[in-house]
Amino acid sequence: MTIYWLPGWEFKPLLVAHPEVCYRLLEQLSRRVRRAEGAD
């Protein structure tokens, strides 16, 4: 497993420069919320 760390001040510009990363994060987060709520 590889873990990457990104300081907060670099995270937002990364998402702005690479919207596909933002989209993937939103997909994963919504999937986890649905699973946590039991709406799988």
C-alpha distance matrix in Angstrom:
0.0 3.8 6.6 10.0 13.2 16.5 19.9 22.1 24.7 22.3 20.9 24.2 25.2 21.9 22.7 26.3 25.6 23.1 24.5 22.3 19.3 21.5 22.5 19.1 18.4 21.7 21.1 18.0 19.9 23.0 21.3 20.0 23.4 25.2 23.2 23.8 27.5 27.7 28.8 26.4
3.8 0.0 3.8 6.6 10.0 13.2 16.7 19.1 21.4 19.0 17.8 21.3 22.0 18.8 20.1 23.6 22.7 20.5 22.3 20.4 17.3 19.6 21.1 18.0 17.1 20.8 20.7 17.9 19.6 23.0 21.8 20.6 23.8 25.9 24.4 24.8 28.4 29.1 30.0 27.8
6.6 3.8 0.0 3.8 6.6 10.0 13.3 15.7 18.2 16.1 14.9 18.5 19.6 16.7 17.9 21.5 21.0 19.2 20.8 19.5 16.0 17.8 19.8 16.9 15.4 19.0 19.5 16.6 17.7 21.3 20.7 19.1 22.0 24.5 23.2 23.3 26.8 27.9 28.9 27.2
10.0 6.6 3.8 0.0 3.8 6.6 10.1 12.7 14.9 12.5 11.6 15.3 16.1 13.4 15.1 18.4 17.9 16.5 18.5 17.7 14.1 15.9 18.4 16.1 14.5 18.1 19.2 16.9 17.7 21.3 21.4 20.0 22.6 25.4 24.6 24.6 27.9 29.4 30.1 28.5
13.2 10.0 6.6 3.8 0.0 3.8 6.7 9.5 11.9 10.2 9.7 13.5 14.7 12.7 14.5 17.7 17.7 17.0 18.8 18.7 15.0 16.1 19.1 17.3 15.1 18.4 20.2 18.0 18.0 21.8 22.3 20.7 22.8 25.9 25.4 24.9 28.1 30.0 30.8 29.7
16.5 13.2 10.0 6.6 3.8 0.0 3.8 6.4 8.3 6.5 6.3 10.1 11.1 9.7 11.8 14.6 14.7 14.6 16.6 17.2 13.6 14.3 17.7 16.7 14.4 17.5 19.8 18.2 17.9 21.5 22.7 21.4 23.1 26.3 26.3 25.8 28.7 30.8 31.3 30.5
19.9 16.7 13.3 10.1 6.7 3.8 0.0 3.8 5.6 5.6 6.5 9.6 10.9 10.8 12.8 15.1 15.8 16.4 18.1 19.4 16.0 16.0 19.6 19.1 16.5 19.1 21.8 20.4 19.6 23.0 24.6 23.2 24.3 27.7 28.1 27.2 29.8 32.3 32.8 32.4
22.1 19.1 15.7 12.7 9.5 6.4 3.8 0.0 3.8 5.4 5.1 7.1 9.4 10.1 11.2 13.2 14.8 15.6 16.6 18.4 15.3 14.4 18.0 18.1 15.3 17.2 20.4 19.4 18.0 21.2 23.3 22.0 22.6 26.1 26.8 25.8 28.1 30.9 31.2 31.1
24.7 21.4 18.2 14.9 11.9 8.3 5.6 3.8 0.0 3.8 5.7 6.6 7.6 9.4 11.2 12.1 13.4 15.2 16.6 18.9 16.2 15.4 19.2 19.8 17.4 19.2 22.5 21.9 20.8 23.8 26.1 25.1 25.6 29.0 30.0 29.2 31.2 34.0 34.1 34.1
22.3 19.0 16.1 12.5 10.2 6.5 5.6 5.4 3.8 0.0 3.8 5.8 5.7 6.3 8.9 10.3 10.7 12.2 14.2 16.2 13.5 13.4 17.2 17.6 15.7 18.0 20.9 20.4 19.9 23.0 24.9 24.3 25.3 28.4 29.3 28.9 31.2 33.7 33.6 33.1
20.9 17.8 14.9 11.6 9.7 6.3 6.5 5.1 5.7 3.8 0.0 3.8 5.6 5.1 6.4 8.8 10.0 10.5 11.8 13.6 10.6 10.1 13.9 14.2 12.0 14.2 17.2 16.7 16.1 19.2 21.2 20.6 21.6 24.7 25.6 25.3 27.5 30.0 29.8 29.4
24.2 21.3 18.5 15.3 13.5 10.1 9.6 7.1 6.6 5.8 3.8 0.0 3.8 5.3 5.1 6.2 8.6 9.8 10.3 13.0 10.8 9.4 13.1 14.4 12.5 13.8 17.1 17.4 16.5 19.0 21.5 21.4 21.8 24.8 26.3 26.0 27.7 30.4 29.9 29.7
25.2 22.0 19.6 16.1 14.7 11.1 10.9 9.4 7.6 5.7 5.6 3.8 0.0 3.8 5.4 5.0 6.0 8.4 10.0 12.9 11.3 10.8 14.3 15.7 14.6 16.2 19.2 19.7 19.4 21.8 24.1 24.3 25.0 27.7 29.2 29.3 31.0 33.5 32.8 32.4
21.9 18.8 16.7 13.4 12.7 9.7 10.8 10.1 9.4 6.3 5.1 5.3 3.8 0.0 3.8 5.5 5.1 5.9 8.3 10.2 8.2 8.7 12.2 13.0 12.2 14.4 17.0 17.3 17.5 20.1 22.0 22.3 23.5 26.0 27.2 27.6 29.6 31.8 31.1 30.3
22.7 20.1 17.9 15.1 14.5 11.8 12.8 11.2 11.2 8.9 6.4 5.1 5.4 3.8 0.0 3.8 5.5 5.1 5.5 7.9 6.2 5.4 8.9 10.4 9.6 11.2 14.0 14.8 14.9 17.1 19.2 19.8 20.8 23.1 24.6 25.2 26.9 29.0 28.1 27.5
26.3 23.6 21.5 18.4 17.7 14.6 15.1 13.2 12.1 10.3 8.8 6.2 5.0 5.5 3.8 0.0 3.8 5.5 5.8 9.4 9.1 8.0 10.9 13.2 12.9 13.8 16.6 18.0 17.9 19.7 22.1 23.0 23.6 25.8 27.6 28.2 29.6 31.8 30.6 30.2
25.6 22.7 21.0 17.9 17.7 14.7 15.8 14.8 13.4 10.7 10.0 8.6 6.0 5.1 5.5 3.8 0.0 3.8 6.3 9.0 9.1 9.6 12.2 13.9 14.2 15.8 18.0 19.3 19.9 21.8 23.7 24.8 25.8 27.9 29.5 30.3 31.9 33.9 32.7 31.9
23.1 20.5 19.2 16.5 17.0 14.6 16.4 15.6 15.2 12.2 10.5 9.8 8.4 5.9 5.1 5.5 3.8 0.0 3.8 5.4 5.7 7.1 9.1 10.4 11.4 13.2 14.9 16.2 17.3 19.1 20.7 22.0 23.4 25.2 26.6 27.7 29.4 31.1 29.8 28.7
24.5 22.3 20.8 18.5 18.8 16.6 18.1 16.6 16.6 14.2 11.8 10.3 10.0 8.3 5.5 5.8 6.3 3.8 0.0 3.8 5.3 5.0 6.2 8.7 9.8 10.6 12.4 14.4 15.3 16.5 18.4 20.0 21.0 22.6 24.4 25.6 27.0 28.7 27.1 26.2
22.3 20.4 19.5 17.7 18.7 17.2 19.4 18.4 18.9 16.2 13.6 13.0 12.9 10.2 7.9 9.4 9.0 5.4 3.8 0.0 3.8 5.4 5.0 6.2 8.6 9.9 10.5 12.4 14.2 15.4 16.5 18.5 20.0 21.2 22.6 24.3 25.8 27.1 25.5 24.2
19.3 17.3 16.0 14.1 15.0 13.6 16.0 15.3 16.2 13.5 10.6 10.8 11.3 8.2 6.2 9.1 9.1 5.7 5.3 3.8 0.0 3.8 5.4 5.1 6.2 8.7 9.9 10.7 12.2 14.3 15.4 16.6 18.3 20.1 21.2 22.5 24.4 25.9 24.7 23.4
21.5 19.6 17.8 15.9 16.1 14.3 16.0 14.4 15.4 13.4 10.1 9.4 10.8 8.7 5.4 8.0 9.6 7.1 5.0 5.4 3.8 0.0 3.8 5.5 5.1 6.2 8.7 10.0 10.5 12.2 14.2 15.4 16.4 18.3 19.9 20.9 22.5 24.3 23.1 22.4
22.5 21.1 19.8 18.4 19.1 17.7 19.6 18.0 19.2 17.2 13.9 13.1 14.3 12.2 8.9 10.9 12.2 9.1 6.2 5.0 5.4 3.8 0.0 3.8 5.4 5.1 6.2 8.8 9.9 10.6 12.3 14.3 15.4 16.6 18.4 19.9 21.2 22.6 20.9 20.0
19.1 18.0 16.9 16.1 17.3 16.7 19.1 18.1 19.8 17.6 14.2 14.4 15.7 13.0 10.4 13.2 13.9 10.4 8.7 6.2 5.1 5.5 3.8 0.0 3.8 5.4 5.0 6.3 8.6 10.0 10.6 12.4 14.3 15.5 16.6 18.3 20.1 21.2 19.9 18.4
18.4 17.1 15.4 14.5 15.1 14.4 16.5 15.3 17.4 15.7 12.0 12.5 14.6 12.2 9.6 12.9 14.2 11.4 9.8 8.6 6.2 5.1 5.4 3.8 0.0 3.8 5.4 5.2 6.1 8.5 9.8 10.6 12.2 14.2 15.3 16.3 18.3 19.9 19.1 18.1
21.7 20.8 19.0 18.1 18.4 17.5 19.1 17.2 19.2 18.0 14.2 13.8 16.2 14.4 11.2 13.8 15.8 13.2 10.6 9.9 8.7 6.2 5.1 5.4 3.8 0.0 3.8 5.5 5.1 6.0 8.4 9.8 10.4 12.1 14.1 15.1 16.4 18.2 16.9 16.4
21.1 20.7 19.5 19.2 20.2 19.8 21.8 20.4 22.5 20.9 17.2 17.1 19.2 17.0 14.0 16.6 18.0 14.9 12.4 10.5 9.9 8.7 6.2 5.0 5.4 3.8 0.0 3.8 5.5 5.3 6.1 8.7 10.0 10.7 12.3 14.3 15.5 16.6 15.0 13.9
18.0 17.9 16.6 16.9 18.0 18.2 20.4 19.4 21.9 20.4 16.7 17.4 19.7 17.3 14.8 18.0 19.3 16.2 14.4 12.4 10.7 10.0 8.8 6.3 5.2 5.5 3.8 0.0 3.8 5.5 5.1 6.2 8.7 10.0 10.5 12.2 14.3 15.3 14.6 13.2
19.9 19.6 17.7 17.7 18.0 17.9 19.6 18.0 20.8 19.9 16.1 16.5 19.4 17.5 14.9 17.9 19.9 17.3 15.3 14.2 12.2 10.5 9.9 8.6 6.1 5.1 5.5 3.8 0.0 3.8 5.4 5.1 6.2 8.6 9.8 10.4 12.3 14.2 13.8 13.3
23.0 23.0 21.3 21.3 21.8 21.5 23.0 21.2 23.8 23.0 19.2 19.0 21.8 20.1 17.1 19.7 21.8 19.1 16.5 15.4 14.3 12.2 10.6 10.0 8.5 6.0 5.3 5.5 3.8 0.0 3.8 5.4 5.1 6.1 8.5 9.8 10.5 12.3 11.0 10.9
21.3 21.8 20.7 21.4 22.3 22.7 24.6 23.3 26.1 24.9 21.2 21.5 24.1 22.0 19.2 22.1 23.7 20.7 18.4 16.5 15.4 14.2 12.3 10.6 9.8 8.4 6.1 5.1 5.4 3.8 0.0 3.8 5.5 5.2 6.2 8.6 10.0 10.6 9.5 8.3
20.0 20.6 19.1 20.0 20.7 21.4 23.2 22.0 25.1 24.3 20.6 21.4 24.3 22.3 19.8 23.0 24.8 22.0 20.0 18.5 16.6 15.4 14.3 12.4 10.6 9.8 8.7 6.2 5.1 5.4 3.8 0.0 3.8 5.5 5.0 6.0 8.5 9.8 10.1 9.3
23.4 23.8 22.0 22.6 22.8 23.1 24.3 22.6 25.6 25.3 21.6 21.8 25.0 23.5 20.8 23.6 25.8 23.4 21.0 20.0 18.3 16.4 15.4 14.3 12.2 10.4 10.0 8.7 6.2 5.1 5.5 3.8 0.0 3.8 5.4 5.0 6.1 8.6 8.7 9.4
25.2 25.9 24.5 25.4 25.9 26.3 27.7 26.1 29.0 28.4 24.7 24.8 27.7 26.0 23.1 25.8 27.9 25.2 22.6 21.2 20.1 18.3 16.6 15.5 14.2 12.1 10.7 10.0 8.6 6.1 5.2 5.5 3.8 0.0 3.8 5.5 5.1 6.2 5.2 6.0
23.2 24.4 23.2 24.6 25.4 26.3 28.1 26.8 30.0 29.3 25.6 26.3 29.2 27.2 24.6 27.6 29.5 26.6 24.4 22.6 21.2 19.9 18.4 16.6 15.3 14.1 12.3 10.5 9.8 8.5 6.2 5.0 5.4 3.8 0.0 3.8 5.4 5.0 5.9 5.2
23.8 24.8 23.3 24.6 24.9 25.8 27.2 25.8 29.2 28.9 25.3 26.0 29.3 27.6 25.2 28.2 30.3 27.7 25.6 24.3 22.5 20.9 19.9 18.3 16.3 15.1 14.3 12.2 10.4 9.8 8.6 6.0 5.0 5.5 3.8 0.0 3.8 5.4 7.7 8.4
27.5 28.4 26.8 27.9 28.1 28.7 29.8 28.1 31.2 31.2 27.5 27.7 31.0 29.6 26.9 29.6 31.9 29.4 27.0 25.8 24.4 22.5 21.2 20.1 18.3 16.4 15.5 14.3 12.3 10.5 10.0 8.5 6.1 5.1 5.4 3.8 0.0 3.8 5.6 8.0
27.7 29.1 27.9 29.4 30.0 30.8 32.3 30.9 34.0 33.7 30.0 30.4 33.5 31.8 29.0 31.8 33.9 31.1 28.7 27.1 25.9 24.3 22.6 21.2 19.9 18.2 16.6 15.3 14.2 12.3 10.6 9.8 8.6 6.2 5.0 5.4 3.8 0.0 3.8 5.5
28.8 30.0 28.9 30.1 30.8 31.3 32.8 31.2 34.1 33.6 29.8 29.9 32.8 31.1 28.1 30.6 32.7 29.8 27.1 25.5 24.7 23.1 20.9 19.9 19.1 16.9 15.0 14.6 13.8 11.0 9.5 10.1 8.7 5.2 5.9 7.7 5.6 3.8 0.0 3.8
26.4 27.8 27.2 28.5 29.7 30.5 32.4 31.1 34.1 33.1 29.4 29.7 32.4 30.3 27.5 30.2 31.9 28.7 26.2 24.2 23.4 22.4 20.0 18.4 18.1 16.4 13.9 13.2 13.3 10.9 8.3 9.3 9.4 6.0 5.2 8.4 8.0 5.5 3.8 0.0
